[in-house]
Amino acid sequence: MSNFQKNIFDHLQNKANINPDDVYKVADSVKNADFTDEKVVRRLVKQLAYIANKPVSKQKEDKIVEAIIKQNIPLDMNTLGKYFKG
C-alpha cells in the first residue's frame, strides 16, 4: 500500500470512523456490478451510508440512484458533495 493510500485510510478511520476493511469489502462487491440495475445501485448506496454511519433520506437515495443509473454523475467533488448534503 502506498503512503497516499495509507493516508486516505488513516483519514477515513480517524475522521469518519470508517473501517478500511469495510471499504475493501464494498469495493470488492462492486467490481462486476451492473450500475444500470436499480436494486444493485440502491444496495450500494445503503451499504455506503451504513459504513459511513450517515443517514440517507429516501428522497436523497432516489436522487443518487437515479444519477448513477442514468450515468449523470458529476465528476467534480463540489457537485458530487451536493448529492450527500442537505
Residue pairs with C-beta under 8 A, 6 or more apart in sequence:
1 9
9 20
9 23
12 18
12 20
12 23
13 19
13 20
16 52
17 53
18 51
18 52
19 51
22 51
23 51
26 44
26 47
26 48
26 51
29 44
29 47
30 44
33 40
33 44
34 40
35 41
35 68
35 69
35 71
36 69
38 65
38 69
41 65
41 68
41 69
42 61
42 65
45 56
45 61
45 64
45 65
45 68
46 56
46 61
49 55
49 56
49 61
54 84
56 64
56 84
60 83
60 84
63 83
64 83
64 84
66 72
67 73
67 83
73 80
74 80
74 83
